[in-house]
């Protein structure tokens, strides 16, 4: 299943992800902190969606109420709706 998610409240503007049988196969961010987001993409690749959500949901960026990792969790949760 493919996700095309427009972020809110972060420097990144968009998240594209590919999930197969509950496993994250690929994640791509548009915008944001390139090095950090490449690291997040590499780390979550091959992880179960539930584990990504458990580890990253609720992370904040400075004083913002959300972050790129938190937005990724929101994108992944959209599959569960």
DABELSUL-V39990 format. One record per residue. D_CENTER is the distance of its C-alpha to the mean C-alpha in Angstrom with 1 decimal. Layout:
BEGIN
d_center: {D_CENTER	D_CENTER}
END
This chain:
BEGIN
d_center: {14.6	12.7	10.2	10.8	9.2	10.9	9.4	12.1	13.5	11.6	13.1	10.4	11.6	9.6	6.6	8.4	7.8	10.8	11.6	15.2	17.0	14.2	13.0	9.9	12.0	10.2	7.1	8.5	8.0	11.3	12.9	12.1	13.3	13.6	14.6	12.0	9.1	11.2	11.5	8.0	7.9	11.4	11.0	8.6	10.7	13.3	12.0	12.6	10.0	12.1	12.0	8.3	8.7	12.0	11.2	8.4	9.2	11.7	11.3	13.1	13.7	17.5	19.1	16.3	15.3	11.5	9.3	6.4	5.0	6.5	5.4	1.9	5.1	7.2	6.3	6.9	9.8	11.2	12.3	14.3	16.1}
END
